[in-house]
Amino acid sequence: MRRLLLATSLLIVACAISVPGGAHSRGHDLAEGLIAHLGLGEFGEKLEAGGVVYSGLLGQEQLKEEVSAVGAMLLVRGVPPEVVIDAFLHPDTFRDVHGIGRHGALPDTEGITNAFEELMLDPEFDMAGLARDPLREYNLGERELSLFPKTHSTVDRKAVRNAWHSILKGRLESYLAGGISQIAPYLRKKGGKVSPARELSAALHASTYLEHEFPRFVDSLIEPSKPYASEFDQEYFWLETDFNGQRVWALSVEQRLMRSDVALGADLHFYASRGYNSMLTFIGVVPYGEHSLVFAVNHTFTDEVLGFGSGVRKRVARSRVSETLAGHLEAVRRQIE
């Protein structure tokens, strides 16, 4: 359950605005489609009164390990779309609201080699546990598992740190080279495997409302080496946060599309060392009458929602999401005001 709560605490789910009337437009059609998809149309009166509402995408999960959630609605007027996206994705927002540190991991040879030099092991890092049973707590592939010393005696901290550097570097290089299809599966005990590639593919292809309007944007997340991926602003990060007194490290790609009246952002986590398997968040701003519809849709995948009591676990996850959502949304509101 603690791993589940970590995964849900990383969910950034978000914002929609429903305003009656106004000019009918392509943006209006997209807004209506999003409101219907998120199941938030019934909250119109509360929205118009300035309230914040949220809802879970109940019944829309495609994979059993998926936790899907959508979040709050908020009226935005007179704020450029890129300002909203910047506030939502700003590193300070992640740090202040969620305690997540984001560090640049540039997609070039020199940048990748040196990107993880700041990664350090906490004094409380369970070296013996990692050496004894790496698959108990960590997401590792077959090659990655072999990088850690197989011993129950004193473990070389520098060797372990270098192993994590190598894992993050290899995962980043694989995604840059071939996108989602090159994401290696995680090994589980007793010979099982989990495929973050399959999870993220399901999440991306479930986003038909965006795939129809912005096909190249979605395709560039599936395979960043596509020729037209250069149309979008892409930046790579490695992230770290606390989990049960230990560090969690993750890799993400942030992609943005900015136009005068529309903005779209994506935060795709294609590797996480523990706590969750993968994650995708779409954030966007589209015109809707005299206002803007600010939305976000999140798909997070974790083994912690499987097995006996999975329904309860998912409900707990969505409840936790609403709490983190409120804090994140309030932080965005303060910035754009």
BELQUI-V57531 format. One record per helix or strand of 2 or more residues. SS is the DSSP state (H for helix, E for strand). FROM is the first residue (numbers start at 1). TO is the last residue. Records with the same first field share a line. If there is no record, write none. Layout:
BEGIN
SS->FROM-TO, FROM-TO
END
This chain:
BEGIN
H->2-9, 26-38, 41-48, 81-89, 91-98, 109-114, 127-132, 134-136, 142-145, 157-182, 189-191, 196-206, 208-213, 215-222, 227-231, 303-305, 310-336
E->66-70, 101-104, 186-187, 193-194, 233-243, 246-258, 263-272, 278-288, 291-301
END
